[in-house]
Amino acid sequence: MTGCLKTYVVQFAESEGFAHVHFHIVPRMADLPAAHRGPGIFGLLDHPETEGVTAEGADRMARALRARLHGLPHSWGPPDGP
């Protein structure tokens, strides 16, 4: 869906007192500079918001992913879930 070369999946569970984890799923495009590959991907968080994906762009991607995944078998969530 994104045209990415690789996909990073990063999990954090560091905050004291929290019983949940966060997963970040990050597309890694082929032209990403070497300095931002691997853990360096989070250096992109220091860039201006204007260089990031807009809310509308994120919504478009989420809708496209949902359409692509709709009807595929899965083992998560309730049997009659979305």
DALIN-V354194 format. One record per backbone hydrogen bond with DSSP energy under -1.0 kcal/mol. NH is the residue of the N-H (numbers start at 1). CO is the residue of the C=O. If there is no record, write none. Layout:
BEGIN
nh: [NH	NH]
co: [CO	CO]
END
This chain:
BEGIN
nh: [5	6	8	10	12	18	22	24	26	28	32	36	37	40	41	42	43	44	45	46	47	51	52	58	59	60	61	62	63	64	65	66	67	68	69	70	72	81]
co: [28	28	26	24	22	15	12	10	8	6	29	33	34	37	38	39	40	41	42	43	44	48	49	54	55	56	57	58	59	60	61	62	63	64	65	66	69	78]
END
